[in-house]
Amino acid sequence: MFKRKIYDSLLKWKRESDGKTAALIEGARRIGKSTVAEEFAKNEYESYILIDFSIASKATKELFEDISDLNYLFLQLQLQYKVDLKKRKSVIIFDEVQKCPLARQAIKHLVKDHRYDYIETGSLISIRNNVKDIVIPSEERKISMYPMDYEEFLWAAGDESSYDVIRQFFEMGKPLGQQTNRKLLRNFRLYMLVGGMPQAVEAYIEYNNFKNVDLVKRDILNLYKDDFVKIDSTGRASMLFDAIPAQLNKNACRYHVSSVFKRDVRADDLLHLIAEMKDSKTILVSYHVDDPDVGMSATIDLAKFKIFVCDTGLFTTLMFKDRDFTENELYEKLLNDKLSANLGYLYENVTAQMLTATGNELFYHTFMNPTSRHNYEVDFLISRKNKICPLEIKSSGYKKHASLDHFCEKYSDRILSKYLVYTKDYARDQDVICLPIYMLPFMAQGDGPFVLE
C-alpha cells in the first residue's frame, strides 16, 4: 500500500472518537478507500472483520434486517469470517456499504453498543441514492479522501525529501535556482500526467510506460461514466463530464451548458445534477462570486460555474479519450515543457485539485474591462485572516497579470496577498508573489507569510 495522509486522519478519529462515532471515508471511486481502511485495521487493532457488501453472501446481508440481538449478530459475523472480535480492540469495516443500506442504518445502534469500532467506505453516488428507506445515522464522522497529492506521489516514487526542501524555500520566500526549478517542474509535470489515482501510480512505477498508465485511467473514466448513469439515466451527467476539457479550452467565464446539449437547456435546469456530481467527488466545481469578500459562499451564483476533474491525470486522458494512445502527443509535450498555450487549462485543473485537497472551496470572479470587450477574470479566490487572496494561473513563465492588478485595485481594502502561480522559480514582482506551481499546496493550506511587504 502507498503511504497516504488520510491514515493520520483516521488515527485522529480513533483517538478522539473512542468508538462514539463510525468513520465514513468519502471520496471518488478508485482512490484507495478500501485499501487504506483495511491497512488501518491491520495496524491499529488486534483484529478486524472486513465485510465487502459487493460480494457478501445473502446470509450476511440478512443479518442486518434484524439487529435487536447484537450478541447474535456478532457471533454470526465471527463464525462467518473466522475472526475473534475483542471488546474495544477490534474494528468492523463496512466496505461498499451502499450495497447494504440496512447495515449503514445499523451504525446508530452498533456505535451505541460501543463494543467495537466501525469504518464505512463506498461509492458516494450510490450511497446518496440508497438512503430512501433508511434512517441516516448521525453517528458518522465523515473523512474526505482525495487522489494522491504531489507529496504522496513523491513518496510512492521513493522520494522522501524533495517536498520538505520545497516547503523550506517557500517559508523563507527564497528562489531555489534555475536548474533546481527546472528539475522540480519536470517532476511535477510527471505528476500531472500520471495523476493521483493509486492504480495509475502503481502502473507507472511497475512499467514506467505512459501507455500502461493511460489504459488504467481509461478504465477508471469508464467506471465513472457507469456511475453517472445511476445519477441520471438520460446521459446528461456523462455529457457534462465529457465536455469539461472543451469547456475549459474555450477560456470562457463559465461552463456553457447550452453548447453541450445543443438545445434549450439552461444551467438553472441542471443545478441538482451538478450538485450530485460534485458530491460524488468525481468533479470539482468552482462558483462565480458576485461580491468577492470573506464569506464568499454567501454571494455565489449557482448558475455560473466552472467544472474540473477530480484528478488531473484523469483529465489528461479525458482530453483525448476518443483517440488511440499512440496518437496522443500530450504526454511527450507536457513532460518536456512544450505544451502549447491553448492547453494551459491543465494547470487550472491541477490548481483546483490542490486547493480542494487542502480544504479550500473553489471560487472565481469576473468583472468588466472598461476599455475593451473582454472581461477580467481572477482564476481562484481563497480566504485568509479576514481577507482574500486572489490567484492568477499561468501555464508559462510570463509575469503579466493584468486581471490580478485590476482586481486588487478595485478591491484593495480586501486583499491580504496576491499570487501569480506559474512555471518559473519563486520571485516577487513588486507586491505580487510569483509562485511555482509545485509550491501552491503550502500557500493553499495556510503556510508561510501572507501580508504584503
Backbone torsions as a table, in degrees:
resi	resn	phi	psi	omega
1	MET	NA	141.8	175.8
2	PHE	-75.1	149.9	176.4
3	LYS	-69.9	125.5	-176.9
4	ARG	-127.1	142.1	-177.6
5	LYS	-69.6	-25.1	-179.6
6	ILE	-62.8	-20.8	177.5
7	TYR	-57.1	-42.0	178.8
8	ASP	-66.5	-33.7	176.8
9	SER	-65.5	-37.5	177.1
10	LEU	-68.4	-37.3	175.5
11	LEU	-61.0	-43.2	179.0
12	LYS	-63.7	-42.7	177.4
13	TRP	-60.2	-46.3	-178.3
14	LYS	-60.8	-42.3	-177.6
15	ARG	-70.8	-45.9	-175.1
16	GLU	-78.8	-36.7	-175.2
17	SER	-78.0	-39.7	-177.9
18	ASP	50.4	44.6	175.2
19	GLY	82.1	2.6	-177.6
20	LYS	-84.2	-11.9	174.5
21	THR	-139.3	158.3	170.3
22	ALA	-96.9	146.6	176.7
23	ALA	-89.4	123.8	174.4
24	LEU	-108.1	108.6	-179.8
25	ILE	-82.6	114.8	-178.1
26	GLU	-103.0	137.2	177.7
27	GLY	174.1	168.1	178.5
28	ALA	-67.2	166.2	177.4
29	ARG	-67.8	149.6	174.6
30	ARG	66.1	28.2	175.3
31	ILE	-101.8	0.7	173.8
32	GLY	101.6	22.1	-177.9
33	LYS	-61.6	-49.0	-177.9
34	SER	-64.9	-39.7	-178.0
35	THR	-63.3	-47.2	-177.6
36	VAL	-69.9	-33.9	178.3
37	ALA	-63.1	-44.6	-179.4
38	GLU	-70.5	-39.2	178.0
39	GLU	-62.3	-40.6	178.1
40	PHE	-63.6	-42.5	179.5
41	ALA	-62.9	-41.7	-179.9
42	LYS	-62.3	-41.1	-172.6
43	ASN	-85.5	-31.5	-167.7
44	GLU	-108.8	-1.4	179.5
45	TYR	-133.4	159.2	178.5
46	GLU	-76.2	-27.8	176.0
47	SER	-156.1	161.7	178.7
48	TYR	-154.6	157.1	171.8
49	ILE	-121.9	129.6	175.8
50	LEU	-109.8	112.9	177.3
51	ILE	-100.3	105.8	177.4
52	ASP	-89.9	101.8	-173.5
53	PHE	-71.2	-9.9	176.1
54	SER	-74.4	-19.9	179.7
55	ILE	-129.2	0.4	-177.9
56	ALA	-62.5	148.7	-179.5
57	SER	-69.5	161.7	177.0
58	LYS	-60.6	-36.7	-179.2
59	ALA	-63.3	-38.9	179.1
60	THR	-65.9	-45.6	-179.5
61	LYS	-64.3	-36.4	-178.3
62	GLU	-67.1	-21.0	178.0
63	LEU	-59.0	-27.8	-175.0
64	PHE	-90.5	1.6	176.6
65	GLU	-75.8	-24.5	178.0
66	ASP	-142.4	105.8	-178.1
67	ILE	-111.7	26.6	179.5
68	SER	-66.4	-25.3	178.3
69	ASP	-117.9	92.3	-177.9
70	LEU	-68.3	-30.1	177.3
71	ASN	-58.8	-43.1	178.3
72	TYR	-64.7	-43.3	179.4
73	LEU	-57.8	-48.5	-176.7
74	PHE	-68.9	-36.0	176.8
75	LEU	-62.9	-44.3	179.5
76	GLN	-62.9	-43.4	-180.0
77	LEU	-63.4	-40.4	179.5
78	GLN	-66.2	-37.0	178.2
79	LEU	-69.1	-44.5	-176.7
80	GLN	-67.9	-37.1	-175.9
81	TYR	-102.5	-0.5	175.5
82	LYS	54.8	48.5	-179.7
83	VAL	-133.3	135.5	174.2
84	ASP	-89.4	119.1	176.8
85	LEU	-88.6	138.7	-178.0
86	LYS	-120.2	132.6	-175.1
87	LYS	-56.6	127.2	179.5
88	ARG	60.7	9.8	179.0
89	LYS	-127.5	10.0	-178.8
90	SER	-132.1	157.8	179.1
91	VAL	-132.7	144.4	175.1
92	ILE	-114.1	126.0	-179.2
93	ILE	-101.0	123.4	172.8
94	PHE	-96.7	92.5	-179.2
95	ASP	-88.4	140.9	-174.9
96	GLU	53.3	49.8	-173.2
97	VAL	-64.2	-18.9	179.1
98	GLN	-64.7	-18.4	179.8
99	LYS	-78.1	-11.2	179.1
100	CYS	-142.1	78.6	-177.3
101	PRO	-54.9	-32.2	-179.3
102	LEU	-66.8	-28.6	176.6
103	ALA	-67.7	-38.4	177.6
104	ARG	-67.4	-40.0	177.8
105	GLN	-62.1	-32.7	-177.5
106	ALA	-69.1	-16.2	-177.5
107	ILE	-52.6	-40.5	-178.9
108	LYS	-53.5	-46.5	-176.1
109	HIS	-80.4	-33.6	178.9
110	LEU	-66.3	-41.8	178.2
111	VAL	-65.6	-41.5	178.8
112	LYS	-61.1	-36.3	177.4
113	ASP	-61.6	-35.5	170.0
114	HIS	67.8	17.2	179.0
115	ARG	-76.2	-41.7	-173.4
116	TYR	-132.4	167.4	172.7
117	ASP	-93.4	161.9	-176.9
118	TYR	-139.3	136.5	175.3
119	ILE	-127.0	132.2	178.9
120	GLU	-115.2	141.8	172.0
121	THR	-138.1	160.6	176.1
122	GLY	167.2	172.1	177.0
123	SER	-71.3	122.5	-176.5
124	LEU	-63.2	-34.2	179.8
125	ILE	-62.1	-47.6	-179.0
126	SER	-71.3	-35.0	177.8
127	ILE	-60.2	-43.5	-179.5
128	ARG	-64.5	-36.0	-174.5
129	ASN	-83.1	-24.6	-174.5
130	ASN	-99.6	50.2	179.8
131	VAL	-128.3	8.3	-172.5
132	LYS	-58.0	-43.6	-172.3
133	ASP	-110.6	19.5	179.9
134	ILE	-126.1	163.0	174.5
135	VAL	-92.5	120.4	-179.4
136	ILE	-69.5	124.7	-178.7
137	PRO	-70.6	134.0	176.5
138	SER	-84.1	-6.0	-176.7
139	GLU	-90.5	32.3	178.4
140	GLU	-106.6	133.0	171.2
141	ARG	-101.7	108.7	-177.3
142	LYS	-80.2	128.6	179.7
143	ILE	-123.0	116.1	-177.4
144	SER	-77.8	137.1	177.1
145	MET	-124.9	138.9	-176.8
146	TYR	-124.7	168.7	171.6
147	PRO	-55.5	159.6	-179.4
148	MET	-56.0	129.4	177.5
149	ASP	-82.0	-178.7	-173.5
150	TYR	-63.0	-39.2	179.5
151	GLU	-65.9	-41.8	177.6
152	GLU	-64.1	-36.7	177.0
153	PHE	-62.9	-43.3	177.9
154	LEU	-64.2	-40.3	175.9
155	TRP	-57.4	-46.3	-178.7
156	ALA	-61.5	-33.3	180.0
157	ALA	-83.3	1.7	177.0
158	GLY	90.0	12.4	-179.2
159	ASP	-105.1	105.6	-177.1
160	GLU	-100.3	-1.9	-170.5
161	SER	-118.1	-31.3	-171.7
162	SER	-57.6	-42.0	-174.9
163	TYR	-63.3	-41.1	179.1
164	ASP	-66.4	-35.6	177.6
165	VAL	-66.3	-43.3	177.3
166	ILE	-59.5	-42.0	179.4
167	ARG	-59.6	-41.8	-179.1
168	GLN	-63.7	-42.1	178.3
169	PHE	-65.9	-37.9	177.7
170	PHE	-62.8	-46.2	-177.8
171	GLU	-65.5	-31.2	176.9
172	MET	-80.4	-18.7	-175.7
173	GLY	68.7	41.0	-176.3
174	LYS	-121.9	144.6	174.6
175	PRO	-69.3	153.3	-179.4
176	LEU	-91.2	-16.7	-175.4
177	GLY	105.7	146.0	-171.7
178	GLN	-59.7	-45.4	-177.1
179	GLN	-65.6	-44.9	179.4
180	THR	-64.3	-40.8	179.6
181	ASN	-61.1	-41.8	178.9
182	ARG	-60.6	-42.8	-179.8
183	LYS	-65.3	-44.2	-179.0
184	LEU	-66.4	-37.5	178.2
185	LEU	-66.7	-36.9	177.9
186	ARG	-64.4	-41.3	177.4
187	ASN	-63.4	-39.1	-179.7
188	PHE	-69.4	-38.3	177.7
189	ARG	-63.6	-33.9	175.5
190	LEU	-62.4	-41.1	176.6
191	TYR	-62.1	-40.6	178.9
192	MET	-62.4	-34.5	-179.2
193	LEU	-75.5	-47.0	-177.5
194	VAL	-76.3	-43.1	-178.2
195	GLY	86.1	-171.7	-174.7
196	GLY	-115.2	14.0	175.1
197	MET	-76.4	124.1	-173.1
198	PRO	-53.0	-38.1	179.8
199	GLN	-65.6	-37.4	178.0
200	ALA	-68.4	-41.4	178.1
201	VAL	-63.7	-41.8	178.3
202	GLU	-61.3	-42.0	179.0
203	ALA	-64.5	-39.2	178.2
204	TYR	-63.4	-45.5	-177.9
205	ILE	-67.1	-38.9	-176.4
206	GLU	-75.6	-41.6	-172.1
207	TYR	-107.6	-21.0	-175.7
208	ASN	51.1	46.0	-173.8
209	ASN	-144.6	121.6	-176.3
210	PHE	-67.0	-28.0	-179.8
211	LYS	-64.3	-43.1	177.6
212	ASN	-62.4	-40.5	178.2
213	VAL	-63.4	-43.2	-177.7
214	ASP	-63.6	-38.8	179.0
215	LEU	-62.5	-41.0	177.4
216	VAL	-61.3	-45.3	-177.6
217	LYS	-66.4	-35.4	177.1
218	ARG	-64.1	-38.4	177.3
219	ASP	-63.0	-41.1	179.8
220	ILE	-66.0	-42.1	178.1
221	LEU	-60.8	-37.7	177.6
222	ASN	-66.1	-37.3	175.7
223	LEU	-61.8	-42.3	179.2
224	TYR	-62.3	-40.4	179.5
225	LYS	-64.0	-37.9	176.1
226	ASP	-62.6	-38.6	178.5
227	ASP	-66.4	-37.1	-178.6
228	PHE	-63.4	-28.9	176.8
229	VAL	-63.0	-31.4	179.0
230	LYS	-68.3	-29.7	177.0
231	ILE	-77.0	-44.6	-170.9
232	ASP	-148.5	105.0	-176.2
233	SER	-69.5	-12.9	-179.8
234	THR	-75.5	-14.3	179.8
235	GLY	91.1	2.8	-177.6
236	ARG	-66.2	-36.6	180.0
237	ALA	-62.3	-43.1	178.3
238	SER	-63.4	-39.8	179.0
239	MET	-65.3	-41.1	177.8
240	LEU	-61.6	-41.9	-179.1
241	PHE	-66.9	-48.5	-177.6
242	ASP	-61.1	-28.9	-175.1
243	ALA	-86.7	0.1	-176.7
244	ILE	-56.4	-51.2	-179.8
245	PRO	-59.0	-43.7	-179.0
246	ALA	-63.9	-38.8	179.8
247	GLN	-66.5	-43.1	178.7
248	LEU	-68.4	-32.1	-179.6
249	ASN	-64.7	-26.0	-179.7
250	LYS	-71.6	-14.7	180.0
251	ASN	55.2	35.4	-179.6
252	ALA	-87.4	169.8	-176.6
253	CYS	-83.0	0.2	179.2
254	ARG	-163.3	169.2	171.6
255	TYR	-80.4	118.9	-177.6
256	HIS	-91.1	97.3	-177.1
257	VAL	-61.4	-39.4	-175.7
258	SER	-61.9	-30.8	-179.4
259	SER	-76.1	-17.1	178.5
260	VAL	-82.9	-43.0	-172.8
261	PHE	-95.6	-11.7	175.4
262	LYS	56.9	28.9	175.7
263	ARG	-154.0	-176.9	-172.4
264	ASP	-76.7	73.0	175.4
265	VAL	-121.2	125.6	-178.8
266	ARG	-105.6	160.4	177.7
267	ALA	-58.1	-36.8	179.8
268	ASP	-58.7	-29.5	-178.3
269	ASP	-74.9	-14.7	-172.7
270	LEU	-117.5	12.8	-175.7
271	LEU	-60.0	-40.3	-180.0
272	HIS	-67.0	-40.1	179.6
273	LEU	-65.8	-43.0	177.6
274	ILE	-60.6	-41.9	-179.9
275	ALA	-63.5	-39.6	178.7
276	GLU	-66.7	-41.1	178.2
277	MET	-64.8	-39.3	177.8
278	LYS	-64.6	-42.5	179.2
279	ASP	-62.1	-29.2	179.1
280	SER	-72.0	-12.4	180.0
281	LYS	65.4	15.2	173.1
282	THR	-82.3	-23.8	175.8
283	ILE	-125.1	160.0	174.5
284	LEU	-119.1	133.6	-176.6
285	VAL	-117.5	126.1	175.0
286	SER	-106.0	124.3	-176.5
287	TYR	-101.2	146.3	177.6
288	HIS	-73.4	132.8	177.4
289	VAL	-100.2	122.7	-179.0
290	ASP	-77.0	-33.9	-179.7
291	ASP	-131.1	87.7	-173.6
292	PRO	-66.2	112.6	179.1
293	ASP	-163.4	175.5	176.1
294	VAL	-56.6	139.2	-174.1
295	GLY	78.4	44.6	-173.3
296	MET	-63.7	-27.9	-178.1
297	SER	-61.9	-18.8	-179.2
298	ALA	-75.0	-17.1	-176.1
299	THR	-124.2	26.1	-179.7
300	ILE	-80.7	153.7	174.9
301	ASP	-104.6	105.0	-174.9
302	LEU	-63.6	-22.4	-179.1
303	ALA	-90.6	0.1	-180.0
304	LYS	-124.2	106.8	-170.7
305	PHE	-151.8	165.8	170.0
306	LYS	-122.9	149.0	-179.2
307	ILE	-119.0	136.0	175.9
308	PHE	-123.6	162.8	176.7
309	VAL	-89.3	143.8	-174.4
310	CYS	-60.6	-25.0	-177.5
311	ASP	-134.0	126.5	-176.3
312	THR	-69.0	-27.8	173.5
313	GLY	-61.2	-43.4	175.0
314	LEU	-64.7	-36.4	179.5
315	PHE	-61.2	-42.3	179.9
316	THR	-63.0	-34.1	177.6
317	THR	-76.3	-38.8	179.4
318	LEU	-61.6	-32.6	-178.6
319	MET	-57.9	-35.6	-175.7
320	PHE	-129.0	34.5	-174.8
321	LYS	-68.0	-18.6	179.6
322	ASP	-85.0	1.6	178.0
323	ARG	-113.7	155.2	172.3
324	ASP	-68.2	148.4	-176.1
325	PHE	-56.9	-37.1	-175.8
326	THR	-64.0	-18.4	178.5
327	GLU	-90.9	-4.0	-172.7
328	ASN	-93.7	111.1	-179.9
329	GLU	-93.5	0.9	-175.3
330	LEU	-60.3	-42.4	-178.1
331	TYR	-58.5	-49.5	-179.0
332	GLU	-64.5	-43.2	-177.0
333	LYS	-66.6	-44.0	-178.3
334	LEU	-68.6	-42.6	-178.6
335	LEU	-62.7	-35.5	-177.7
336	ASN	-96.7	12.9	177.6
337	ASP	57.6	42.7	176.6
338	LYS	-118.1	29.4	-178.1
339	LEU	-71.7	131.3	178.4
340	SER	-70.6	157.4	-173.7
341	ALA	-60.0	-32.8	-176.0
342	ASN	-77.3	2.5	173.1
343	LEU	-107.2	15.4	-177.3
344	GLY	-67.2	-15.9	-179.6
345	TYR	-67.6	-10.8	170.5
346	LEU	-57.8	-39.0	-179.7
347	TYR	-71.3	-30.8	174.1
348	GLU	-66.1	-40.2	-179.0
349	ASN	-65.4	-43.5	-179.1
350	VAL	-69.6	-30.4	174.3
351	THR	-64.0	-46.3	177.7
352	ALA	-58.8	-40.6	179.6
353	GLN	-63.8	-44.8	-177.7
354	MET	-70.3	-38.7	178.1
355	LEU	-63.1	-42.6	-179.4
356	THR	-65.2	-43.9	-177.8
357	ALA	-64.5	-22.7	179.2
358	THR	-98.8	15.8	170.9
359	GLY	89.9	15.4	-179.0
360	ASN	-99.7	136.9	168.4
361	GLU	-75.5	155.9	-176.3
362	LEU	-101.1	125.2	177.6
363	PHE	-138.9	152.5	172.9
364	TYR	-144.3	172.0	-177.7
365	HIS	-147.1	137.5	173.6
366	THR	-123.2	149.9	177.6
367	PHE	-152.7	159.4	-171.4
368	MET	-71.7	136.1	170.4
369	ASN	-88.6	112.3	-172.6
370	PRO	-67.3	-16.1	-175.5
371	THR	-105.5	1.4	-179.9
372	SER	-149.2	178.0	-179.8
373	ARG	-88.2	-1.2	-177.9
374	HIS	-100.0	151.7	176.8
375	ASN	-90.3	152.5	166.3
376	TYR	-83.3	147.7	178.1
377	GLU	-141.3	131.4	170.9
378	VAL	-100.8	121.6	-168.4
379	ASP	-64.5	-42.7	-179.0
380	PHE	-145.3	149.6	177.2
381	LEU	-131.7	133.7	174.3
382	ILE	-130.9	153.6	-179.3
383	SER	-95.8	138.0	175.8
384	ARG	-149.2	128.9	171.3
385	LYS	51.0	48.8	179.3
386	ASN	62.6	20.1	175.7
387	LYS	-133.2	-179.2	176.5
388	ILE	-123.5	151.2	177.6
389	CYS	-120.1	110.8	176.7
390	PRO	-83.1	145.3	179.8
391	LEU	-125.6	129.3	171.1
392	GLU	-111.9	130.1	-172.9
393	ILE	-106.2	129.5	176.9
394	LYS	-122.5	141.3	176.3
395	SER	-91.9	10.1	-177.0
396	SER	-136.4	-168.1	179.7
397	GLY	-98.7	6.1	-178.1
398	TYR	-65.9	140.6	-177.4
399	LYS	-103.0	12.9	177.2
400	LYS	-72.1	135.1	-177.0
401	HIS	-150.5	59.3	-177.1
402	ALA	-61.6	-43.9	-179.3
403	SER	-61.4	-43.1	-179.9
404	LEU	-61.9	-44.3	-178.4
405	ASP	-63.8	-46.0	-178.2
406	HIS	-68.8	-35.0	177.2
407	PHE	-63.7	-46.9	-178.0
408	CYS	-68.2	-28.7	175.4
409	GLU	-70.4	-40.0	-178.0
410	LYS	-70.5	-36.6	-176.7
411	TYR	-119.3	43.8	-171.4
412	SER	-58.1	-34.8	-177.0
413	ASP	-77.2	-5.0	-177.6
414	ARG	-106.2	-5.2	-170.3
415	ILE	-91.5	130.8	172.2
416	LEU	-94.1	-57.6	177.1
417	SER	-145.5	154.5	177.6
418	LYS	-126.0	142.5	-170.5
419	TYR	-128.3	136.2	165.6
420	LEU	-107.5	115.0	179.7
421	VAL	-98.2	121.0	-171.6
422	TYR	-149.4	-161.8	-172.2
423	THR	-114.1	17.9	175.8
424	LYS	-109.0	-178.1	-176.7
425	ASP	-70.5	162.9	177.0
426	TYR	-57.3	135.5	-179.5
427	ALA	-159.2	171.1	172.3
428	ARG	-121.8	129.5	173.4
429	ASP	-113.0	88.4	-170.4
430	GLN	58.1	-115.1	-178.2
431	ASP	-98.0	11.8	177.3
432	VAL	-97.7	127.4	175.3
433	ILE	-86.6	115.6	179.9
434	CYS	-92.7	111.7	-168.9
435	LEU	-113.6	122.8	173.2
436	PRO	-62.9	143.8	-171.1
437	ILE	-54.8	-32.9	-177.7
438	TYR	-73.9	-11.1	175.7
439	MET	-91.0	-8.7	-174.4
440	LEU	-55.2	-40.4	-177.8
441	PRO	-57.4	-31.9	-178.4
442	PHE	-69.2	-42.0	175.8
443	MET	-67.1	-40.1	-175.8
444	ALA	-65.6	-29.6	-179.0
445	GLN	-95.4	5.7	171.7
446	GLY	94.3	14.1	179.0
447	ASP	-82.4	161.7	169.2
448	GLY	80.0	175.2	-179.8
449	PRO	-75.0	147.9	179.9
450	PHE	-121.9	-39.9	-172.0
451	VAL	-63.7	132.4	-179.4
452	LEU	-66.3	141.9	178.1
453	GLU	-94.1	NA	NA
